[in-house]
Amino acid sequence: MTDHPATLREMQARLDALRQGQCALTDYTRGERQRDTLLAALPPAFGEVWHNLLDRLESSALFAEESCSFSQTDLHDSLQLWLDKARQRLPG
């Protein structure tokens, strides 16, 4: 049995660390791309959105911290919204 609530708590902690500058962006995205078990438990659109957000976050590193095209703050907020929605969808 997979413990999705624990996985979501870990994802939340990693996002919080990223926001606080305690986690390198490359380490964050590399780790968060390894969430196949959790993504399989969610509707397919969740996986598409998750990977799209990670792609955009990686692209944001190529630009200034808050360029008009890639706001890391907005992307962090979108990742948070994704986590909140995933919590609502998963039992436990």
DSSP file (Angstrom, degrees, kcal/mol; ACC not computed):
  #  RESIDUE AA STRUCTURE BP1 BP2  ACC     N-H-->O    O-->H-N    N-H-->O    O-->H-N    TCO  KAPPA ALPHA  PHI   PSI    X-CA   Y-CA   Z-CA
    1    1 A M              0   0    0      0, 0.0     2,-0.3     0, 0.0     0, 0.0   0.000 360.0 360.0 360.0 132.8    0.0    0.0    0.0
    2    2 A T        -     0   0    0     35,-0.1     2,-1.2     1,-0.1     0, 0.0  -0.689 360.0-137.8 -90.4 139.0    1.4    3.4   -1.0
    3    3 A D     >  +     0   0    0     -2,-0.3     4,-1.9     1,-0.2     3,-0.2  -0.684  28.7 171.0 -97.2  81.6    1.3    6.2    1.6
    4    4 A H  H  > S+     0   0    0     -2,-1.2     4,-2.8     1,-0.2     5,-0.2   0.876  74.5  57.5 -62.3 -39.2    0.2    9.1   -0.6
    5    5 A P  H  > S+     0   0    0      0, 0.0     4,-2.2     0, 0.0    -1,-0.2   0.908 107.9  48.2 -58.7 -39.1   -0.3   11.5    2.3
    6    6 A A  H  > S+     0   0    0     -3,-0.2     4,-2.4     2,-0.2    -2,-0.2   0.901 111.1  50.6 -66.5 -39.5    3.3   11.0    3.3
    7    7 A T  H  X S+     0   0    0     -4,-1.9     4,-2.6     1,-0.2    -1,-0.2   0.921 110.7  48.8 -63.1 -43.2    4.4   11.6   -0.2
    8    8 A L  H  X S+     0   0    0     -4,-2.8     4,-2.4     2,-0.2    -2,-0.2   0.877 109.9  51.7 -65.3 -36.9    2.4   14.8   -0.4
    9    9 A R  H  X S+     0   0    0     -4,-2.2     4,-2.4    -5,-0.2    -1,-0.2   0.914 110.8  48.5 -64.1 -41.4    3.9   15.9    2.9
   10   10 A E  H  X S+     0   0    0     -4,-2.4     4,-2.3     2,-0.2    -2,-0.2   0.912 111.1  49.9 -64.0 -42.3    7.4   15.3    1.6
   11   11 A M  H  X S+     0   0    0     -4,-2.6     4,-2.3     1,-0.2    -2,-0.2   0.897 110.7  50.6 -62.8 -39.5    6.6   17.2   -1.6
   12   12 A Q  H  X S+     0   0    0     -4,-2.4     4,-2.7     2,-0.2    -2,-0.2   0.925 109.8  49.6 -63.7 -44.3    5.3   20.1    0.5
   13   13 A A  H  X S+     0   0    0     -4,-2.4     4,-2.3     1,-0.2    -2,-0.2   0.892 111.4  49.1 -62.4 -39.8    8.4   20.1    2.6
   14   14 A R  H  X S+     0   0    0     -4,-2.3     4,-2.3     2,-0.2    -1,-0.2   0.898 111.4  48.9 -67.8 -39.5   10.6   20.2   -0.6
   15   15 A L  H  X S+     0   0    0     -4,-2.3     4,-2.6     2,-0.2    -2,-0.2   0.922 111.0  50.5 -64.9 -42.5    8.5   23.0   -2.1
   16   16 A D  H  X S+     0   0    0     -4,-2.7     4,-1.8     1,-0.2    -2,-0.2   0.913 110.7  49.4 -60.1 -42.4    8.8   25.0    1.2
   17   17 A A  H  <>S+     0   0    0     -4,-2.3     5,-3.0     2,-0.2     6,-0.8   0.892 110.2  51.0 -64.2 -39.6   12.6   24.4    1.1
   18   18 A L  H ><5S+     0   0    0     -4,-2.3     3,-1.5     4,-0.2    -2,-0.2   0.941 109.5  50.0 -62.4 -46.7   12.8   25.6   -2.5
   19   19 A R  H 3<5S+     0   0    0     -4,-2.6    -1,-0.2     1,-0.3    -2,-0.2   0.845 111.7  48.8 -60.0 -34.4   10.9   28.7   -1.7
   20   20 A Q  T 3<5S-     0   0    0     -4,-1.8    -1,-0.3    -5,-0.2    -2,-0.2   0.402 116.8-112.6 -88.5   3.2   13.2   29.4    1.2
   21   21 A G  T < 5S+     0   0    0     -3,-1.5    -3,-0.2    -4,-0.3    -2,-0.1   0.687  86.6 117.9  76.0  17.8   16.3   28.9   -0.9
   22   22 A Q      < +     0   0    0     -5,-3.0     2,-0.4    -6,-0.2    -4,-0.2   0.378  69.0  52.4 -97.0   2.7   17.3   25.8    1.1
   23   23 A C  S    S-     0   0    0     -6,-0.8    -2,-0.2    -5,-0.2     2,-0.1  -0.995  86.1-120.8-140.1 129.6   17.0   23.5   -2.0
   24   24 A A     >  -     0   0    0     -2,-0.4     4,-2.6     1,-0.1     5,-0.2  -0.446  23.1-125.4 -69.2 142.9   18.7   24.0   -5.3
   25   25 A L  H  > S+     0   0    0      1,-0.2     4,-2.7     2,-0.2     5,-0.3   0.891 110.3  51.2 -57.3 -43.3   16.3   24.2   -8.2
   26   26 A T  H  > S+     0   0    0      1,-0.2     4,-2.1     2,-0.2    -1,-0.2   0.888 111.1  48.2 -64.7 -38.3   18.0   21.4  -10.1
   27   27 A D  H  > S+     0   0    0      2,-0.2     4,-2.2     1,-0.2    -2,-0.2   0.906 112.3  50.5 -66.1 -41.0   17.8   19.1   -7.1
   28   28 A Y  H  X S+     0   0    0     -4,-2.6     4,-2.7     2,-0.2    -2,-0.2   0.966 113.6  42.3 -61.2 -53.9   14.2   20.0   -6.6
   29   29 A T  H  X S+     0   0    0     -4,-2.7     4,-1.2     1,-0.2    -1,-0.2   0.888 113.1  53.3 -65.8 -37.8   13.1   19.3  -10.2
   30   30 A R  H  < S+     0   0    0     -4,-2.1     3,-0.3    -5,-0.3    -1,-0.2   0.937 114.2  42.3 -60.8 -45.9   15.2   16.1  -10.4
   31   31 A G  H >< S+     0   0    0     -4,-2.2     3,-1.4     1,-0.2    -2,-0.2   0.887 112.3  52.9 -68.2 -39.1   13.6   14.7   -7.3
   32   32 A E  H 3< S+     0   0    0     -4,-2.7     3,-0.5     1,-0.3    -1,-0.2   0.649  96.9  66.2 -76.8 -13.7   10.0   15.8   -8.1
   33   33 A R  T 3< S+     0   0    0     -4,-1.2    -1,-0.3    -3,-0.3    -2,-0.2   0.571  89.0  71.6 -77.8  -7.8   10.2   14.1  -11.5
   34   34 A Q    <   +     0   0    0     -3,-1.4     3,-0.2    -4,-0.2    -1,-0.2  -0.200  63.2 107.3-100.2  41.0   10.4   10.8   -9.7
   35   35 A R     >  +     0   0    0     -3,-0.5     4,-2.8     1,-0.2     5,-0.2  -0.127  30.4 133.5-109.7  35.5    6.7   10.8   -8.5
   36   36 A D  H  >  +     0   0    0      1,-0.2     4,-2.2     2,-0.2    -1,-0.2   0.859  69.9  52.3 -57.9 -40.9    5.4    8.1  -10.8
   37   37 A T  H  > S+     0   0    0     -3,-0.2     4,-0.8     2,-0.2    -1,-0.2   0.932 113.9  42.8 -64.2 -45.5    3.5    6.2   -8.1
   38   38 A L  H >4 S+     0   0    0      1,-0.2     3,-1.0     2,-0.2     4,-0.4   0.939 114.1  50.7 -65.4 -46.1    1.7    9.3   -6.8
   39   39 A L  H >< S+     0   0    0     -4,-2.8     3,-1.1     1,-0.3     8,-0.3   0.844 104.7  58.1 -62.5 -33.2    0.9   10.5  -10.3
   40   40 A A  H 3< S+     0   0    0     -4,-2.2    -1,-0.3     1,-0.2    -2,-0.2   0.760 102.0  56.0 -67.0 -23.9   -0.5    7.1  -11.3
   41   41 A A  T << S+     0   0    0     -3,-1.0    -1,-0.2    -4,-0.8    -2,-0.2   0.552 103.6  66.8 -83.9  -8.2   -3.0    7.5   -8.5
   42   42 A L  S <  S-     0   0    0     -3,-1.1     5,-0.1    -4,-0.4    44,-0.0  -0.687 101.9 -81.4-108.7 161.8   -4.3   10.8   -9.9
   43   43 A P    >>  -     0   0    0      0, 0.0     3,-1.9     0, 0.0     4,-0.7  -0.300  49.7-107.6 -57.1 149.3   -6.2   11.6  -13.1
   44   44 A P  H 3> S+     0   0    0      0, 0.0     4,-1.8     0, 0.0     3,-0.5   0.788 115.4  66.8 -53.5 -32.5   -3.8   11.8  -16.1
   45   45 A A  H 3> S+     0   0    0      1,-0.2     4,-2.6     2,-0.2     5,-0.2   0.824  92.5  61.9 -60.9 -30.0   -4.1   15.6  -16.3
   46   46 A F  H <> S+     0   0    0     -3,-1.9     4,-2.7     1,-0.2    -1,-0.2   0.918 104.5  47.0 -62.1 -43.0   -2.4   15.9  -13.0
   47   47 A G  H  X S+     0   0    0     -4,-0.7     4,-2.5    -3,-0.5     5,-0.3   0.910 111.9  50.3 -65.0 -42.5    0.8   14.3  -14.4
   48   48 A E  H  X S+     0   0    0     -4,-1.8     4,-2.0     1,-0.2    -2,-0.2   0.936 114.3  44.0 -60.8 -47.0    0.7   16.5  -17.5
   49   49 A V  H  X S+     0   0    0     -4,-2.6     4,-2.7     2,-0.2    -2,-0.2   0.918 112.3  53.1 -65.2 -43.6    0.3   19.7  -15.4
   50   50 A W  H  X S+     0   0    0     -4,-2.7     4,-2.2     1,-0.2    -2,-0.2   0.938 112.5  43.0 -58.5 -49.4    3.0   18.6  -12.9
   51   51 A H  H  X S+     0   0    0     -4,-2.5     4,-2.4     1,-0.2    -1,-0.2   0.859 112.5  54.0 -68.1 -34.1    5.6   17.9  -15.5
   52   52 A N  H  X S+     0   0    0     -4,-2.0     4,-2.4    -5,-0.3    -1,-0.2   0.921 109.1  48.5 -63.9 -43.4    4.7   21.1  -17.4
   53   53 A L  H  X S+     0   0    0     -4,-2.7     4,-2.4     2,-0.2    -2,-0.2   0.907 111.6  49.4 -63.2 -41.7    5.2   23.1  -14.2
   54   54 A L  H  X S+     0   0    0     -4,-2.2     4,-2.4     2,-0.2    -1,-0.2   0.897 110.3  51.3 -65.1 -39.1    8.5   21.5  -13.6
   55   55 A D  H  X S+     0   0    0     -4,-2.4     4,-2.3     2,-0.2    -2,-0.2   0.930 111.9  46.6 -60.7 -45.4    9.6   22.2  -17.2
   56   56 A R  H  X S+     0   0    0     -4,-2.4     4,-2.0     2,-0.2    -2,-0.2   0.877 110.5  52.9 -65.8 -37.4    8.6   25.9  -16.8
   57   57 A L  H  X S+     0   0    0     -4,-2.4     4,-0.8     2,-0.2    -1,-0.2   0.918 109.8  48.2 -64.4 -43.1   10.4   26.1  -13.4
   58   58 A E  H >< S+     0   0    0     -4,-2.4     3,-0.7     1,-0.2     4,-0.3   0.901 111.6  50.5 -62.7 -40.6   13.6   24.7  -15.0
   59   59 A S  H >< S+     0   0    0     -4,-2.3     3,-1.7     1,-0.2     4,-0.3   0.844 100.5  63.7 -65.0 -33.2   13.2   27.2  -17.9
   60   60 A S  H >< S+     0   0    0     -4,-2.0     3,-1.4     1,-0.3    -1,-0.2   0.790  90.3  67.2 -63.3 -26.2   12.8   30.0  -15.4
   61   61 A A  T << S+     0   0    0     -4,-0.8    -1,-0.3    -3,-0.7    -2,-0.2   0.713  91.7  62.3 -67.1 -18.7   16.4   29.4  -14.2
   62   62 A L  T <  S+     0   0    0     -3,-1.7    -1,-0.3    -4,-0.3     2,-0.2   0.640 105.4  53.0 -79.0 -14.4   17.6   30.6  -17.6
   63   63 A F  S <  S-     0   0    0     -3,-1.4     0, 0.0    -4,-0.3     0, 0.0  -0.557 103.7 -70.5-113.7 176.4   16.2   34.0  -16.9
   64   64 A A    >   -     0   0    0     -2,-0.2     3,-1.2     1,-0.1    -1,-0.2  -0.231  61.5 -92.3 -61.5 160.2   16.4   36.6  -14.2
   65   65 A E  T 3  S+     0   0    0      1,-0.3     7,-1.3     6,-0.1     8,-0.2   0.836 119.8  18.5 -45.1 -45.8   14.7   35.7  -10.9
   66   66 A E  B 3  S+A   71   0A   0      5,-0.2    -1,-0.3     6,-0.1     5,-0.2  -0.520  79.9 165.5-131.1  65.6   11.4   37.4  -11.9
   67   67 A S    <   -     0   0    0     -3,-1.2    -4,-0.0     3,-0.9    -7,-0.0  -0.376  50.0-111.1 -73.5 162.6   11.3   37.9  -15.7
   68   68 A C  S    S+     0   0    0      1,-0.2     3,-0.2     2,-0.1    -1,-0.1   0.787 117.2  44.1 -67.7 -24.6    7.9   38.8  -17.2
   69   69 A S  S    S+     0   0    0      1,-0.2     2,-0.4    -9,-0.0    -1,-0.2   0.817 122.6  31.5 -86.6 -32.1    7.8   35.4  -18.9
   70   70 A F        +     0   0    0     -6,-0.1    -3,-0.9   -10,-0.1     2,-0.7  -0.772  63.6 179.7-135.0  87.8    8.9   33.2  -16.0
   71   71 A S  B  >  -A   66   0A   0     -2,-0.4     4,-2.3    -3,-0.2    -5,-0.2  -0.796  14.0-161.0 -88.2 114.5    8.1   34.3  -12.5
   72   72 A Q  H  > S+     0   0    0     -7,-1.3     4,-2.8    -2,-0.7     5,-0.2   0.873  92.9  56.1 -62.9 -35.4    9.5   31.7  -10.1
   73   73 A T  H  > S+     0   0    0     -8,-0.2     4,-2.3     2,-0.2    -1,-0.2   0.932 108.5  46.4 -61.4 -45.3    7.1   33.0   -7.4
   74   74 A D  H  > S+     0   0    0      1,-0.2     4,-2.1     2,-0.2    -2,-0.2   0.893 112.8  50.3 -63.8 -39.2    4.1   32.4   -9.7
   75   75 A L  H  X S+     0   0    0     -4,-2.3     4,-2.5     2,-0.2    -2,-0.2   0.899 109.0  51.1 -66.6 -39.7    5.5   28.9  -10.5
   76   76 A H  H  X S+     0   0    0     -4,-2.8     4,-2.3     1,-0.2    -2,-0.2   0.920 110.4  50.2 -60.6 -42.7    5.9   28.2   -6.8
   77   77 A D  H  X S+     0   0    0     -4,-2.3     4,-2.3     1,-0.2    -2,-0.2   0.881 109.9  50.3 -63.3 -37.9    2.3   29.3   -6.2
   78   78 A S  H  X S+     0   0    0     -4,-2.1     4,-2.3     2,-0.2    -2,-0.2   0.890 109.1  50.8 -68.1 -39.1    1.2   27.0   -9.1
   79   79 A L  H  X S+     0   0    0     -4,-2.5     4,-2.4     2,-0.2    -2,-0.2   0.901 110.1  51.1 -62.6 -40.2    3.0   24.1   -7.6
   80   80 A Q  H  X S+     0   0    0     -4,-2.3     4,-2.5     2,-0.2    -2,-0.2   0.919 109.0  49.9 -62.5 -43.9    1.3   24.8   -4.3
   81   81 A L  H  X S+     0   0    0     -4,-2.3     4,-2.5     2,-0.2    -2,-0.2   0.906 109.4  52.3 -61.5 -41.4   -2.1   24.9   -5.9
   82   82 A W  H  X S+     0   0    0     -4,-2.3     4,-2.7     1,-0.2    -2,-0.2   0.938 110.1  48.2 -59.4 -47.4   -1.3   21.5   -7.6
   83   83 A L  H  X S+     0   0    0     -4,-2.4     4,-2.2     1,-0.2    -2,-0.2   0.908 110.9  50.9 -60.5 -42.3   -0.4   20.0   -4.2
   84   84 A D  H  X S+     0   0    0     -4,-2.5     4,-1.5     1,-0.2    -1,-0.2   0.916 112.6  46.0 -61.8 -43.4   -3.5   21.4   -2.7
   85   85 A K  H  X S+     0   0    0     -4,-2.5     4,-1.4     1,-0.2    -2,-0.2   0.883 110.5  53.1 -67.2 -39.2   -5.7   19.9   -5.5
   86   86 A A  H  X S+     0   0    0     -4,-2.7     4,-1.8     1,-0.2    -2,-0.2   0.894 106.3  53.7 -63.7 -39.3   -3.8   16.5   -5.3
   87   87 A R  H  < S+     0   0    0     -4,-2.2    -1,-0.2     1,-0.2    -2,-0.2   0.886 107.7  51.1 -61.0 -38.9   -4.6   16.4   -1.5
   88   88 A Q  H  < S+     0   0    0     -4,-1.5    -1,-0.2     1,-0.2    -2,-0.2   0.827 112.4  46.6 -67.2 -31.6   -8.3   16.9   -2.3
   89   89 A R  H  < S+     0   0    0     -4,-1.4    -2,-0.2    -3,-0.2    -1,-0.2   0.766 100.7  73.4 -83.3 -27.7   -8.3   14.0   -4.8
   90   90 A L  S  < S-     0   0    0     -4,-1.8   -48,-0.1    -5,-0.1     2,-0.0  -0.714  79.5-124.0 -96.4 138.0   -6.4   11.4   -2.9
   91   91 A P              0   0    0      0, 0.0   -87,-0.1     0, 0.0    -2,-0.1  -0.352 360.0 360.0 -70.5 156.0   -7.9    9.5    0.0
   92   92 A G              0   0    0    -88,-0.1    -5,-0.0   -87,-0.1    -2,-0.0   0.421 360.0 360.0 113.7 360.0   -6.2    9.5    3.4
